[in-house]
Amino acid sequence: MAILFYSFIFLFGLIIGSFLNCVIYRLRKNGRGQSSAISGRSYCPHCKHTLSWKDLIPVLSFIILRGKCRYCHKRISWQYPLVETATGVLFLLIFNFQFSIFNQFSNLNFQTILEPLFLLVISCFLIVIFVYDLKHYIIPDKVIYPAIGIAFIFVILNVVKDPASTMGFFAPLRMTMVSALGAAGFFLLIVLVSKGRWMGVGDIKMAFLMGLLLGWPNILVALFVAFILGAIIGLVLIIARKKTLKSEVPFGPFLVSGTFLALFWGEKVINWYLSLFLVK
């Protein structure tokens, strides 16, 4: 039963990943005559041929077609199977690591359903941000603003779920907003000091979203991981002569990676770090 359930979650993630690929492509085209980022038939980006159902099976179609369009035989980007697979894996992680909802069927309620659904939705926004910023060096407002709105609504619902909390109504909300504004303020300072050379305005908005999602102290874990990953990848690219010290490198993918790590393992990372200072 558990295998069937998790297989369904993974397949569902693959399908959503296929949809996210369309969103990522059409977001770019939306400013160039594309009527909508979410509607319309899928087509080959090279020959513009409308794709049939057998061309759109997540991952499997890419394998069967050997990474080439059925009609014009041009190469299909590896982005498509990678995004589909990553979405499937993330959906599994959300259910398994964060909530283990399969083991909670006997105790289903509004909260146990709301939290995983929220993370499924917000993970889709984060995947789009990751890929879009990696490809086009920008975090689109059409993605980041709805994500912030959804995250803020979830924060409010999460605060009011337990009116009898000894912390009161405003304390949890205040801590979350301090995390969001603190992270955004930190990036704003970097933008101002560097005059936009080190960070962009999109990174400020992304930091605010991260603060809403993670709260305190997980936001510290996410930012720490993002900067460490950015430094390592940047150094590797410089050594490989793919980039120079003056080259622009998108930071959104590192922020998204840090966010996911903090979501799933933030508490363990913090406990491990604190244990280093404990006197044995």
C-alpha positions as CSV (number, residue, x, y, z in Angstrom):
1,M,0.0,0.0,0.0
2,A,2.8,2.4,0.9
3,I,4.6,1.7,-2.3
4,L,1.5,2.4,-4.4
5,F,0.9,5.6,-2.5
6,Y,4.4,7.0,-3.0
7,S,4.5,5.8,-6.6
8,F,1.3,7.9,-7.2
9,I,2.9,10.9,-5.5
10,F,6.0,10.6,-7.7
11,L,4.0,10.2,-10.9
12,F,1.9,13.1,-9.9
13,G,5.1,15.1,-9.4
14,L,6.4,14.1,-12.9
15,I,3.1,15.4,-14.5
16,I,3.3,18.7,-12.5
17,G,7.0,19.0,-13.5
18,S,5.9,18.7,-17.2
19,F,3.5,21.5,-16.6
20,L,6.1,23.6,-14.9
21,N,8.4,23.2,-18.0
22,C,5.6,24.8,-20.1
23,V,5.2,27.6,-17.6
24,I,9.0,28.3,-17.6
25,Y,9.1,28.4,-21.4
26,R,5.9,30.5,-21.8
27,L,6.8,33.0,-19.1
28,R,9.7,34.1,-21.4
29,K,7.6,34.0,-24.5
30,N,4.7,35.9,-22.8
31,G,6.4,39.2,-23.3
32,R,7.0,38.3,-27.0
33,G,3.5,37.6,-28.2
34,Q,2.7,34.4,-26.2
35,S,-0.9,34.8,-25.2
36,S,-0.7,32.9,-21.9
37,A,1.9,31.2,-19.7
38,I,-0.5,28.4,-18.7
39,S,-3.0,27.9,-21.5
40,G,-2.7,26.6,-25.1
41,R,-1.4,23.5,-26.7
42,S,2.2,22.4,-26.2
43,Y,4.5,22.7,-29.3
44,C,8.1,22.1,-30.2
45,P,10.2,25.3,-29.6
46,H,12.1,24.7,-32.8
47,C,9.6,23.7,-35.5
48,K,6.5,24.9,-33.6
49,H,4.7,21.6,-34.4
50,T,1.9,20.9,-32.0
51,L,2.8,17.9,-29.8
52,S,0.5,14.9,-29.3
53,W,0.0,13.0,-26.1
54,K,2.7,10.5,-26.9
55,D,5.2,13.3,-27.1
56,L,4.3,14.6,-23.6
57,I,4.7,11.6,-21.4
58,P,7.0,12.9,-18.6
59,V,10.6,11.6,-18.9
60,L,9.4,8.5,-20.9
61,S,8.8,10.5,-24.1
62,F,12.3,12.0,-23.8
63,I,13.8,8.5,-23.4
64,I,11.8,7.0,-26.3
65,L,12.6,9.9,-28.6
66,R,16.2,9.8,-27.6
67,G,16.1,13.4,-26.7
68,K,15.0,14.6,-30.1
69,C,11.8,16.1,-31.5
70,R,9.7,13.6,-33.3
71,Y,9.0,16.0,-36.2
72,C,12.1,18.2,-36.8
73,H,14.6,15.9,-35.0
74,K,16.2,18.9,-33.2
75,R,17.6,18.2,-29.7
76,I,15.2,18.5,-26.7
77,S,16.7,20.3,-23.8
78,W,17.7,18.2,-20.8
79,Q,15.8,20.7,-18.7
80,Y,12.6,18.9,-19.4
81,P,13.3,15.5,-17.9
82,L,15.4,17.0,-15.1
83,V,12.6,19.4,-14.0
84,E,10.1,16.6,-14.2
85,T,12.2,14.2,-12.1
86,A,13.2,16.9,-9.6
87,T,9.5,17.8,-9.1
88,G,8.6,14.1,-8.5
89,V,11.5,13.7,-6.0
90,L,10.5,16.9,-4.2
91,F,6.9,15.8,-3.9
92,L,8.1,12.6,-2.3
93,L,10.3,14.5,0.1
94,I,7.5,16.8,1.1
95,F,5.2,13.9,2.0
96,N,7.9,11.6,3.5
97,F,10.4,13.8,5.3
98,Q,8.2,16.8,6.3
99,F,4.9,15.1,7.3
100,S,4.8,11.4,6.6
101,I,1.2,11.9,5.8
102,F,0.8,8.3,4.7
103,N,1.1,7.4,8.4
104,Q,-1.5,10.0,9.4
105,F,-4.5,8.8,7.5
106,S,-6.2,7.9,10.8
107,N,-5.6,11.4,12.1
108,L,-6.5,13.6,9.1
109,N,-7.6,17.1,9.8
110,F,-7.5,20.6,8.2
111,Q,-4.0,21.2,9.3
112,T,-2.5,17.9,8.2
113,I,-4.0,18.4,4.8
114,L,-3.2,22.1,4.5
115,E,0.5,22.0,5.2
116,P,1.6,19.4,2.6
117,L,-0.7,21.0,0.0
118,F,0.8,24.4,0.7
119,L,4.4,23.0,0.4
120,L,3.4,21.2,-2.9
121,V,2.2,24.5,-4.3
122,I,5.1,26.6,-3.0
123,S,7.6,24.1,-4.3
124,C,6.3,24.5,-7.8
125,F,6.9,28.3,-7.5
126,L,10.4,27.6,-6.2
127,I,11.2,25.2,-9.1
128,V,10.1,27.8,-11.7
129,I,12.2,30.5,-9.9
130,F,15.3,28.1,-9.9
131,V,15.2,27.3,-13.6
132,Y,14.0,30.7,-14.8
133,D,16.7,32.6,-13.0
134,L,19.3,30.0,-14.0
135,K,18.4,30.5,-17.7
136,H,17.5,34.2,-17.9
137,Y,19.2,35.8,-14.8
138,I,16.0,37.2,-13.4
139,I,13.3,36.2,-10.9
140,P,10.0,37.1,-12.6
141,D,7.5,39.2,-10.6
142,K,4.7,37.0,-12.1
143,V,6.1,34.2,-10.0
144,I,7.6,35.7,-6.9
145,Y,4.6,38.0,-6.0
146,P,1.9,35.2,-6.1
147,A,4.3,33.0,-4.1
148,I,4.7,35.7,-1.4
149,G,1.0,36.1,-1.3
150,I,0.3,32.4,-0.8
151,A,3.0,32.1,1.8
152,F,1.6,35.1,3.8
153,I,-1.9,33.6,3.7
154,F,-0.5,30.3,5.0
155,V,1.4,32.1,7.8
156,I,-1.9,33.7,8.9
157,L,-3.8,30.4,8.8
158,N,-0.9,28.7,10.7
159,V,-1.1,31.4,13.4
160,V,-4.8,31.2,14.0
161,K,-5.0,27.4,14.0
162,D,-4.3,27.3,17.7
163,P,-6.0,30.2,19.4
164,A,-5.2,28.7,22.8
165,S,-1.5,28.9,22.2
166,T,0.4,30.3,25.2
167,M,2.5,32.4,22.8
168,G,-0.6,34.5,21.9
169,F,-1.7,35.5,18.5
170,F,0.9,38.0,17.4
171,A,4.1,36.5,18.7
172,P,4.5,33.8,16.0
173,L,3.4,36.2,13.3
174,R,5.9,38.8,14.6
175,M,8.8,36.3,14.5
176,T,7.9,35.3,11.0
177,M,7.7,38.8,9.8
178,V,11.0,39.7,11.5
179,S,12.6,36.8,9.7
180,A,11.2,37.9,6.3
181,L,12.0,41.6,6.7
182,G,15.4,40.8,8.3
183,A,16.4,38.6,5.3
184,A,15.1,41.1,2.8
185,G,16.8,43.9,4.6
186,F,20.1,42.1,4.5
187,F,19.9,41.6,0.8
188,L,18.8,45.2,0.3
189,L,21.9,46.3,2.1
190,I,24.0,44.2,-0.2
191,V,22.3,45.7,-3.2
192,L,22.8,49.3,-2.0
193,V,26.4,48.7,-1.0
194,S,27.3,47.1,-4.3
195,K,25.0,49.4,-6.4
196,G,23.3,46.3,-7.8
197,R,26.5,44.6,-8.9
198,W,26.4,41.7,-6.4
199,M,22.7,41.1,-6.0
200,G,19.5,42.1,-7.8
201,V,16.1,43.4,-6.6
202,G,14.7,39.9,-7.3
203,D,17.0,38.4,-4.7
204,I,15.5,40.9,-2.1
205,K,12.0,39.6,-2.9
206,M,13.2,36.0,-2.8
207,A,14.8,36.6,0.6
208,F,11.4,37.9,1.9
209,L,9.7,34.8,0.6
210,M,12.2,32.6,2.3
211,G,11.7,34.4,5.6
212,L,7.9,33.8,5.4
213,L,8.4,30.1,4.5
214,L,11.1,29.2,7.0
215,G,10.9,31.6,9.9
216,W,13.5,31.8,12.6
217,P,16.1,30.2,12.8
218,N,15.7,28.1,9.7
219,I,16.2,31.2,7.5
220,L,19.8,31.3,8.8
221,V,20.4,27.8,7.6
222,A,19.0,28.6,4.2
223,L,21.1,31.7,3.7
224,F,24.2,30.0,5.0
225,V,23.7,27.1,2.6
226,A,23.0,29.5,-0.3
227,F,26.1,31.5,0.2
228,I,28.3,28.5,0.7
229,L,26.9,26.8,-2.5
230,G,27.3,30.1,-4.4
231,A,30.9,30.4,-3.3
232,I,31.8,26.8,-4.2
233,I,30.1,26.8,-7.6
234,G,31.5,30.2,-8.4
235,L,35.0,29.1,-7.6
236,V,34.6,26.0,-9.7
237,L,33.4,28.0,-12.6
238,I,36.3,30.4,-12.3
239,I,38.8,27.6,-12.1
240,A,37.2,26.0,-15.2
241,R,37.4,29.4,-16.9
242,K,33.7,29.4,-17.5
243,K,33.3,32.6,-15.5
244,T,35.5,35.4,-14.3
245,L,35.4,37.5,-11.1
246,K,33.4,40.1,-13.0
247,S,30.9,37.6,-14.5
248,E,27.2,37.6,-13.5
249,V,26.0,34.5,-11.7
250,P,22.3,34.0,-10.9
251,F,21.9,33.6,-7.1
252,G,18.3,32.5,-7.2
253,P,19.1,28.8,-7.7
254,F,21.3,28.9,-4.6
255,L,18.6,30.6,-2.6
256,V,16.0,28.0,-3.7
257,S,18.4,25.1,-2.9
258,G,19.0,26.6,0.6
259,T,15.3,26.9,1.1
260,F,14.6,23.3,0.3
261,L,17.4,22.1,2.5
262,A,16.2,24.2,5.4
263,L,12.6,23.0,4.9
264,F,13.6,19.3,5.1
265,W,16.6,19.3,7.3
266,G,16.9,22.7,8.9
267,E,16.3,21.6,12.5
268,K,18.8,18.8,12.2
269,V,21.4,21.2,10.8
270,I,20.8,23.6,13.7
271,N,21.0,20.8,16.3
272,W,24.2,19.5,14.8
273,Y,25.7,23.0,14.8
274,L,24.7,23.6,18.4
275,S,26.1,20.2,19.5
276,L,29.6,21.4,18.4
277,F,29.6,23.8,21.2
278,L,28.1,21.6,23.9
279,V,30.6,20.5,26.6
280,K,30.8,16.8,26.8
